[in-house]
Amino acid sequence: MSSRRRIHEDNRDRRVDIDLEEVAHFVNNISICSGALLIVSLIALLLTGSRPETNVIYFMVIGINAIAFIAGRLFHKRYSNKE
């Protein structure tokens, strides 16, 4: 048997089991980063001058970060380990 075939069979036997709790922890980290970006963009919006061109970008960034933050918090609350 060729060495290439043996390597392929070895990779097929190795499977990584990822629990939903580990995914919830990762989503929690993303949610925290998104919340921090949300706060920074809100502060930047309030401190900078009001121009329509920049306000559109700020509102888009704030909206996307708010959705990511809320969805991440809800996912973490539902699927994290409650022990």
Buried (B, 14 or more C-beta within 10 A) or exposed (E): EEEEEEEEEEEEEEEEEEEEBEBBBEBBEBBBBBBEBBEEBBEEBEEEEEEEEEEEEBEEBBEBBBEBBBBBBEBBEEBBEEE
